[in-house]
């Protein structure tokens, strides 16, 4: 299964958010108000998912309590800046990548499995549920709240087992329902914990990508592509090895990054998020012992696919996480390209090619009042480095598990949110920095006016066309290590044995106009994007 995110979904501006209602400024769902770790609000997450429907995007609402001072105080004690200083910028990931999100999806998978069993004719012990019973089970998913998650955690304190706590929670929820109460022992039927966990992790990633990460990538790519088109005709001195090189346009250099980033974004969207549901060691041992006449691999395939994931039939106790490695490596490569972009923009700001729009009250340096630092791009670069360190570890560690399974992946998987959080923070910082940029065309013009030696390339190329001997060597003698200006270049051209038309064309060239097809490439950038 491809990530199955339509272009329409990816351009949806209704991203998950934690917010007050726009008309009343009151908190949504106040009756469910609780806070996580006493410093940030948790979402209430409704989701309707039939056995045949793909996973639908969740609508996230906010529930916050406590004074702003309480929140500020708790921000100061957060171990991770993602949960403190930067919480406001990454909170959209919380509904999917938090402990709450993991518990929520475990509940969803357990309930959907019970419903699946009720639709298998040979499992006579779980008759088909009446519509009212199915609605009751669906309501547990749709109405899953912070209070419910806290109840699961309370049970876990006794069981010391997080997945078993979810099973017991569901039994408690359903013991009062006369129809469901008869089949309580079919919650978690024939499942190992990893059957539930691997599907939950897959659904967590799928939602985080489709609702938060991919839309943020798209916004970033579009911001850069707009720069490409806006500055398509702005000539700029290139630099190779840090030295003056053939001119380009500022827009064309931005177009390169937009296209590179969009390609990695496409690879990410095409990544198949996989799931297994084959029992303790991947052979359906328990399933077959209880119901030997059922085609359990087929049932598992149907069930995993119904959740919007791709079924993996060849597994041990765990889904081997190879898709996760591929996914995290792709995000890491996207991040690497963005680091390249951040450093280039930083360099252009240093050269004076960009000015930064200032904001009243902001301070660039504690001791140098004149400073306007490129902090957004530096913040982006730093968080990309942190994200990639975690993404690299995840991609190298997760596919490795001793024999049929060891538990080292369990604690590691709980850290996926941090890697995505630092990535998201970096994307938002880069977008914010782009909004502050203002081209300094006078500075760009100044550098071009002082580097007439870059016309050595077209001159010697035209000389080659018309058979002038040793063109490269003659231009090398004229320009290498010597001061070259407009006058010396024009005198050299006038002395060449060239057709008058060719000579006339060379005399019209300036460092400002010698940009080749750069402008056309920049203007056509949208045709090359994979959005």
C-alpha positions as CSV (number, residue, x, y, z in Angstrom):
1,X,0.0,0.0,0.0
2,X,1.3,3.4,-0.9
3,X,0.9,6.0,1.8
4,X,-2.4,6.6,0.0
5,X,-2.4,10.3,0.6
6,X,-4.2,12.1,-2.2
7,X,-2.9,15.4,-3.6
8,X,-6.2,16.9,-2.3
9,X,-5.4,15.7,1.2
10,X,-1.9,17.0,1.1
11,X,-3.1,20.5,0.2
12,X,-5.8,20.5,2.8
13,X,-5.3,23.5,5.0
14,X,-7.4,22.2,7.8
15,X,-4.5,20.7,9.7
16,X,-4.9,19.4,13.2
17,X,-4.6,22.1,15.8
18,X,-5.1,22.8,19.4
19,X,-7.3,25.9,19.5
20,X,-10.2,27.7,21.0
21,X,-13.4,28.2,19.1
22,X,-13.1,31.3,16.9
23,X,-16.4,32.8,17.9
24,X,-16.5,32.3,21.7
25,X,-12.8,31.8,22.5
26,X,-13.8,29.0,24.8
27,X,-11.9,25.7,24.9
28,X,-13.3,22.8,22.9
29,X,-14.6,19.8,24.8
30,X,-14.1,21.4,28.3
31,X,-15.7,18.5,30.0
32,X,-12.7,16.3,29.0
33,X,-10.1,18.8,30.1
34,X,-6.8,17.3,31.3
35,X,-3.2,18.0,30.8
36,X,-0.3,15.7,29.9
37,X,2.7,15.8,32.2
38,X,1.1,19.0,33.6
39,X,2.6,21.1,30.8
40,X,0.7,20.7,27.6
41,X,-2.9,19.8,26.5
42,X,-3.8,16.5,25.1
43,X,-6.2,16.1,22.3
44,X,-9.5,14.2,22.2
45,X,-9.4,12.1,19.1
46,X,-12.5,11.0,17.3
47,X,-12.2,8.5,14.4
48,X,-14.8,6.5,12.5
49,X,-13.3,3.5,10.7
50,X,-15.4,0.8,9.2
51,X,-13.9,-2.6,8.4
52,X,-13.8,-1.7,4.7
53,X,-12.9,2.0,4.8
54,X,-9.3,3.3,4.7
55,X,-8.1,5.2,7.7
56,X,-9.8,8.5,7.8
57,X,-8.0,11.6,9.0
58,X,-8.7,12.4,12.7
59,X,-10.2,15.7,13.7
60,X,-8.2,17.0,16.6
61,X,-9.5,19.4,19.2
62,X,-8.0,21.1,22.2
63,X,-8.6,20.6,25.9
64,X,-6.4,22.7,28.1
65,X,-6.7,23.5,31.8
66,X,-4.6,25.5,34.2
67,X,-3.4,29.1,34.1
68,X,-0.9,30.4,31.5
69,X,1.5,30.7,34.4
70,X,1.1,27.0,35.2
71,X,1.9,26.1,31.6
72,X,4.9,28.4,31.5
73,X,6.2,26.9,34.7
74,X,5.9,23.4,33.4
75,X,7.5,24.4,30.2
76,X,10.6,25.3,32.2
77,X,10.8,21.8,33.7
78,X,10.3,19.8,30.4
79,X,13.3,17.6,29.6
80,X,12.9,18.0,25.9
81,X,12.5,21.5,24.3
82,X,9.9,20.0,22.0
83,X,7.6,19.6,25.1
84,X,8.6,23.0,26.5
85,X,10.0,25.9,24.5
86,X,8.9,24.6,21.1
87,X,5.7,23.0,22.1
88,X,3.5,25.5,20.2
89,X,5.3,24.7,17.0
90,X,5.1,20.9,17.2
91,X,1.9,20.2,19.1
92,X,0.1,19.0,16.0
93,X,2.1,15.8,16.2
94,X,0.9,15.0,19.7
95,X,-2.4,13.4,18.7
96,X,-0.6,10.7,16.7
97,X,2.9,10.4,18.1
98,X,2.4,10.7,21.8
99,X,1.6,8.0,24.4
100,X,-2.0,9.1,24.1
101,X,-1.8,8.4,20.4
102,X,-0.3,5.0,20.9
103,X,-3.0,4.0,23.4
104,X,-5.7,5.3,21.2
105,X,-4.6,3.3,18.2
106,X,-4.2,0.1,20.3
107,X,-7.8,0.5,21.4
108,X,-8.8,1.0,17.8
109,X,-7.0,-2.1,16.6
110,X,-8.3,-4.3,19.4
111,X,-11.9,-3.3,18.7
112,X,-11.6,-3.7,15.0
113,X,-10.2,-7.2,15.5
114,X,-13.2,-8.2,17.6
115,X,-15.5,-6.8,14.9
116,X,-13.5,-8.8,12.3
117,X,-13.9,-12.0,14.2
118,X,-17.7,-11.4,14.4
119,X,-17.8,-11.4,10.6
120,X,-16.0,-14.8,10.2
121,X,-18.6,-17.5,9.8
122,X,-16.5,-20.2,11.3
123,X,-15.9,-18.3,14.5
124,X,-19.4,-19.3,15.8
125,X,-18.5,-18.2,19.3
126,X,-18.5,-14.6,18.2
127,X,-21.8,-14.1,16.4
128,X,-22.4,-11.2,14.2
129,X,-23.1,-8.1,16.3
130,X,-26.3,-6.3,16.0
131,X,-26.0,-2.7,14.7
132,X,-26.4,-1.3,18.3
133,X,-23.5,-3.4,19.6
134,X,-21.3,-2.3,16.7
135,X,-22.2,1.3,17.3
136,X,-21.4,0.8,21.0
137,X,-17.9,-0.4,20.1
138,X,-17.4,2.4,17.5
139,X,-18.4,4.9,20.2
140,X,-15.5,3.8,22.3
141,X,-13.2,4.7,19.5
142,X,-14.9,7.9,18.6
143,X,-15.2,9.1,22.1
144,X,-11.8,8.0,23.4
145,X,-10.6,10.7,25.8
146,X,-7.8,11.6,28.0
147,X,-9.8,10.2,30.9
148,X,-9.9,6.9,29.1
149,X,-6.2,7.0,28.4
150,X,-5.5,7.7,32.1
151,X,-7.7,4.8,33.1
152,X,-5.5,2.5,30.8
153,X,-2.4,3.9,32.5
154,X,-4.0,3.1,35.9
155,X,-4.6,-0.5,34.9
156,X,-1.0,-0.7,33.6
157,X,0.3,0.1,37.1
158,X,-1.2,-3.2,38.2
159,X,-0.5,-5.3,35.1
160,X,2.9,-3.8,34.3
161,X,2.0,-4.5,30.7
162,X,0.8,-1.7,28.5
163,X,-1.0,-3.8,25.8
164,X,-2.7,-6.1,28.4
165,X,-3.9,-2.9,30.1
166,X,-5.8,-1.9,26.9
167,X,-7.4,-5.4,26.8
168,X,-8.6,-5.1,30.4
169,X,-9.8,-1.6,29.8
170,X,-12.0,-2.7,26.9
171,X,-13.4,-5.6,28.9
172,X,-14.3,-3.2,31.7
173,X,-15.9,-0.9,29.1
174,X,-18.0,-3.7,27.6
175,X,-18.9,-5.9,30.6
176,X,-22.1,-4.0,31.1
177,X,-23.2,-4.5,27.5
178,X,-25.3,-7.7,27.4
179,X,-24.3,-8.8,23.9
180,X,-20.6,-7.9,23.9
181,X,-20.2,-9.2,27.5
182,X,-20.7,-12.7,26.2
183,X,-17.5,-12.5,24.0
184,X,-15.1,-10.5,26.2
185,X,-12.4,-13.2,26.0
186,X,-12.2,-12.6,22.3
187,X,-10.7,-9.2,22.8
188,X,-7.0,-9.8,21.9
189,X,-7.9,-13.3,20.5
190,X,-4.8,-15.2,19.3
191,X,-2.8,-12.0,19.4
192,X,0.7,-11.3,20.6
193,X,1.2,-7.8,21.9
194,X,3.3,-6.9,18.8
195,X,0.3,-7.7,16.5
196,X,-1.4,-4.8,18.2
197,X,1.7,-2.6,18.5
198,X,3.0,-2.8,15.0
199,X,-0.4,-1.9,13.5
200,X,-0.7,1.0,16.0
201,X,2.8,2.3,15.1
202,X,2.0,2.1,11.5
203,X,-1.2,4.0,12.0
204,X,0.6,6.6,14.1
205,X,3.1,7.2,11.4
206,X,0.5,7.3,8.6
207,X,-1.5,9.9,10.4
208,X,1.6,12.0,11.4
209,X,2.8,12.0,7.8
210,X,-0.5,12.7,6.1
211,X,-1.8,15.3,8.5
212,X,1.4,17.1,9.6
213,X,4.7,16.2,8.0
214,X,3.8,16.1,4.3
215,X,1.7,19.2,4.5
216,X,4.6,21.0,6.1
217,X,7.0,19.7,3.5
218,X,4.6,20.9,0.8
219,X,4.4,24.4,2.3
220,X,8.1,24.6,2.5
221,X,8.6,23.4,-1.1
222,X,5.9,25.9,-2.4
223,X,7.6,28.7,-0.5
224,X,10.9,28.0,-2.2
225,X,9.3,27.5,-5.6
226,X,7.6,30.9,-5.2
227,X,11.1,32.4,-4.6
228,X,12.3,30.7,-7.8
229,X,9.6,32.3,-9.9
230,X,9.8,35.7,-8.2
231,X,13.6,36.0,-8.6
232,X,13.8,34.2,-11.9
233,X,15.2,37.2,-13.6
234,X,17.5,38.5,-10.8
235,X,21.1,37.8,-12.0
236,X,23.6,36.6,-9.4
237,X,27.2,35.8,-9.4
238,X,27.8,32.1,-8.9
239,X,30.5,30.7,-6.7
240,X,32.3,27.4,-7.1
241,X,35.0,26.5,-4.6
242,X,34.0,29.9,-3.1
243,X,35.4,31.7,-6.1
244,X,33.5,33.8,-8.8
245,X,31.9,31.6,-11.5
246,X,29.5,31.9,-14.4
247,X,26.5,34.0,-13.4
248,X,23.1,32.5,-12.7
249,X,19.9,33.9,-11.4
250,X,18.8,33.8,-7.8
251,X,15.5,32.2,-8.9
252,X,17.1,29.3,-10.7
253,X,19.2,28.4,-7.6
254,X,16.0,28.4,-5.5
255,X,14.3,26.2,-8.1
256,X,17.0,23.5,-7.7
257,X,16.2,23.1,-4.0
258,X,12.4,23.1,-4.7
259,X,12.8,20.2,-7.1
260,X,15.3,18.3,-5.0
261,X,13.0,18.5,-1.9
262,X,9.9,17.6,-3.9
263,X,11.5,14.4,-5.2
264,X,12.3,13.2,-1.7
265,X,8.7,14.2,-0.6
266,X,7.4,12.0,-3.4
267,X,9.5,9.0,-2.3
268,X,8.2,9.5,1.2
269,X,4.5,9.6,0.1
270,X,5.1,6.4,-1.9
271,X,6.6,4.5,1.0
272,X,4.4,1.5,1.9
273,X,3.5,1.4,5.6
274,X,3.3,-2.3,6.5
275,X,1.7,-4.4,9.1
276,X,1.6,-8.0,10.4
277,X,-1.0,-9.9,12.3
278,X,0.4,-13.4,12.5
279,X,0.7,-14.2,16.1
280,X,3.7,-15.0,18.4
281,X,6.2,-16.0,15.8
282,X,4.5,-15.2,12.5
283,X,3.0,-18.7,11.9
284,X,-0.6,-18.3,13.2
285,X,0.1,-21.1,15.7
286,X,-2.6,-20.1,18.1
287,X,-5.1,-19.3,15.4
288,X,-4.7,-22.7,13.7
289,X,-4.9,-24.6,17.0
290,X,-8.3,-23.0,17.8
291,X,-9.8,-22.9,14.3
292,X,-7.8,-25.1,12.0
293,X,-10.2,-24.7,9.0
294,X,-9.9,-21.0,8.7
295,X,-7.5,-19.4,6.2
296,X,-5.8,-17.2,8.8
297,X,-3.2,-15.6,6.5
298,X,-6.1,-14.4,4.3
299,X,-8.0,-13.1,7.3
300,X,-4.9,-11.2,8.5
301,X,-4.4,-9.8,5.0
302,X,-8.0,-8.5,4.9
303,X,-7.7,-7.1,8.4
304,X,-4.4,-5.2,8.0
305,X,-5.5,-3.9,4.6
306,X,-8.8,-2.7,6.1
307,X,-6.8,-0.3,8.3
308,X,-5.2,1.3,5.3
309,X,-1.8,-0.5,5.7
310,X,0.1,-3.0,3.5
311,X,0.1,-6.6,4.7
312,X,3.4,-8.2,5.3
313,X,3.0,-12.0,5.3
314,X,6.6,-13.0,6.1
315,X,7.4,-12.0,9.7
316,X,8.6,-13.2,13.0
317,X,6.9,-11.9,16.2
318,X,7.5,-8.4,14.8
319,X,7.0,-6.7,11.6
320,X,10.7,-6.3,10.7
321,X,10.6,-2.5,10.4
322,X,12.4,-2.4,7.0
323,X,9.7,0.0,5.8
324,X,10.4,2.2,8.8
325,X,14.1,2.3,7.9
326,X,13.2,3.3,4.3
327,X,10.8,6.0,5.6
328,X,13.2,7.5,8.1
329,X,16.1,7.5,5.6
330,X,13.9,9.3,3.1
331,X,13.0,12.0,5.7
332,X,16.7,12.2,6.6
333,X,17.6,12.8,3.0
334,X,14.9,15.5,2.7
335,X,16.4,17.1,5.8
336,X,20.0,16.9,4.3
337,X,18.8,18.8,1.3
338,X,17.2,21.4,3.5
339,X,20.4,21.8,5.5
340,X,22.1,22.6,2.1
341,X,19.4,25.2,1.5
342,X,19.7,26.7,5.0
343,X,23.5,27.0,4.6
344,X,23.2,28.6,1.1
345,X,20.7,31.1,2.3
346,X,22.9,31.8,5.4
347,X,25.8,32.5,3.0
348,X,23.7,34.7,0.7
349,X,22.7,36.7,3.8
350,X,26.3,37.0,4.8
351,X,27.2,38.3,1.4
352,X,24.4,40.9,1.6
353,X,22.4,39.4,-1.2
354,X,19.4,39.1,1.1
355,X,18.3,41.6,3.7
356,X,16.1,40.4,6.6
357,X,12.9,42.2,7.4
358,X,13.2,43.3,11.0
359,X,10.5,43.2,13.6
360,X,10.0,45.8,16.3
361,X,11.3,44.8,19.6
362,X,13.5,41.9,18.4
363,X,17.2,41.7,19.3
364,X,19.9,40.1,17.2
365,X,22.8,40.4,19.7
366,X,23.0,41.1,23.4
367,X,26.1,43.3,22.8
368,X,26.0,44.4,19.2
369,X,22.8,46.4,18.6
370,X,23.2,46.5,14.8
371,X,23.0,42.7,14.3
372,X,20.1,41.0,12.4
373,X,21.1,37.4,12.6
374,X,19.8,34.6,10.3
375,X,18.5,32.8,13.3
376,X,15.6,31.0,11.6
377,X,17.9,29.2,9.2
378,X,20.4,28.5,11.9
379,X,17.6,27.1,14.1
380,X,16.4,25.0,11.1
381,X,19.9,23.6,10.5
382,X,20.4,22.8,14.1
383,X,17.1,20.9,14.5
384,X,17.7,19.1,11.2
385,X,21.0,17.8,12.6
386,X,19.3,16.6,15.7
387,X,16.5,15.0,13.8
388,X,18.8,13.2,11.4
389,X,20.9,11.8,14.3
390,X,17.7,10.2,15.7
391,X,16.4,9.2,12.2
392,X,19.7,7.5,11.4
393,X,19.6,5.6,14.7
394,X,16.1,4.5,14.1
395,X,16.7,3.3,10.6
396,X,19.8,1.4,11.6
397,X,18.5,-0.1,14.9
398,X,14.9,-1.1,14.1
399,X,15.5,-3.7,11.4
400,X,17.8,-5.6,13.7
401,X,16.2,-8.0,16.2
402,X,17.7,-11.2,17.7
403,X,16.2,-14.4,16.2
404,X,12.4,-14.2,16.4
405,X,12.4,-11.1,18.4
406,X,14.0,-9.1,21.2
407,X,12.5,-6.2,23.1
408,X,15.1,-3.5,22.1
409,X,12.8,-2.1,19.4
410,X,10.0,-1.4,21.9
411,X,11.7,1.5,23.8
412,X,13.2,2.8,20.6
413,X,9.9,3.0,18.8
414,X,8.7,5.4,21.6
415,X,11.2,8.0,20.3
416,X,9.8,8.3,16.7
417,X,7.9,11.5,17.8
418,X,11.1,13.3,18.7
419,X,12.7,12.7,15.3
420,X,9.6,13.9,13.5
421,X,9.2,16.8,16.0
422,X,12.7,18.2,15.3
423,X,12.1,17.8,11.6
424,X,8.8,19.7,11.8
425,X,10.4,22.4,13.9
426,X,13.1,22.8,11.3
427,X,10.6,23.1,8.4
428,X,8.6,25.7,10.2
429,X,11.8,27.7,11.1
430,X,12.9,27.7,7.4
431,X,9.4,28.8,6.3
432,X,9.5,31.6,8.8
433,X,13.0,32.7,7.7
434,X,11.9,32.7,4.0
435,X,9.1,35.1,4.9
436,X,11.6,37.6,6.3
437,X,13.9,37.6,3.2
438,X,14.2,40.7,1.0
439,X,16.5,40.7,-2.1
440,X,19.2,43.3,-2.1
441,X,19.6,43.8,-5.9
442,X,22.1,46.6,-5.4
443,X,24.5,44.2,-3.7
444,X,24.0,41.6,-6.3
445,X,24.7,44.1,-9.0
446,X,27.9,45.3,-7.2
447,X,29.4,41.8,-7.3
448,X,28.6,41.3,-10.9
449,X,30.0,44.7,-11.9
450,X,33.3,43.7,-10.3
451,X,33.7,40.3,-12.0
452,X,34.0,40.8,-15.7
453,X,36.4,37.9,-15.8
454,X,33.4,35.5,-15.8
455,X,32.9,36.4,-19.5
456,X,36.1,34.5,-20.3
457,X,34.0,31.4,-20.6
458,X,31.7,32.5,-23.4
459,X,34.5,34.3,-25.2
460,X,36.7,31.2,-25.4
461,X,33.7,29.0,-26.3
462,X,32.8,31.3,-29.3
463,X,36.5,31.3,-30.3
464,X,36.5,27.5,-30.4
465,X,33.4,27.6,-32.6
466,X,35.2,29.7,-35.2
467,X,38.5,27.9,-35.1
468,X,40.6,30.5,-33.3
469,X,43.7,28.7,-32.0
470,X,44.3,28.2,-28.3
471,X,41.2,30.0,-27.1
472,X,41.4,28.7,-23.6
473,X,45.0,29.5,-23.2
474,X,44.6,33.0,-24.5
475,X,41.8,33.8,-22.0
476,X,43.7,32.2,-19.2
477,X,46.6,34.5,-19.9
478,X,44.2,37.5,-19.9
479,X,42.2,36.7,-16.8
480,X,44.0,34.3,-14.4
481,X,45.3,36.2,-11.3
482,X,44.8,39.5,-13.0
483,X,42.4,42.4,-12.6
484,X,39.9,42.3,-15.4
485,X,37.3,45.0,-16.1
486,X,34.8,45.9,-18.8
487,X,37.4,47.9,-20.8
488,X,40.0,45.1,-20.9
489,X,37.4,42.5,-21.9
490,X,35.9,44.6,-24.7
491,X,39.4,45.5,-26.1
492,X,40.2,41.7,-26.1
493,X,37.0,40.9,-28.0
494,X,37.5,43.7,-30.6
495,X,41.0,42.2,-31.4
496,X,39.7,38.7,-32.1
497,X,39.5,37.3,-35.6
498,X,35.8,36.6,-35.6
499,X,32.8,37.2,-37.8
500,X,31.3,40.6,-37.1
501,X,28.0,39.2,-36.0
502,X,29.7,36.9,-33.4
503,X,31.9,39.7,-32.2
504,X,28.9,42.0,-31.9
505,X,27.1,39.4,-29.8
506,X,30.1,39.0,-27.5
507,X,30.3,42.8,-27.1
508,X,26.7,43.0,-25.9
509,X,27.4,40.5,-23.1
510,X,27.8,41.7,-19.5
511,X,28.0,39.7,-16.3
512,X,24.4,40.6,-15.8
513,X,23.1,39.1,-19.0
514,X,25.4,36.1,-19.2
515,X,22.9,33.8,-17.4
516,X,22.0,31.3,-20.1
517,X,18.7,29.6,-19.6
518,X,18.6,30.2,-15.9
519,X,15.5,32.4,-16.0
520,X,13.5,29.9,-18.1
521,X,14.5,27.1,-15.8
522,X,13.3,29.0,-12.7
523,X,10.0,30.0,-14.3
524,X,9.2,26.4,-15.3
525,X,9.9,25.0,-11.8
526,X,6.3,24.0,-11.1
527,X,6.4,21.6,-14.0
528,X,9.2,19.7,-12.3
529,X,7.7,19.5,-8.8
530,X,6.2,16.3,-7.4
531,X,3.3,17.7,-5.3
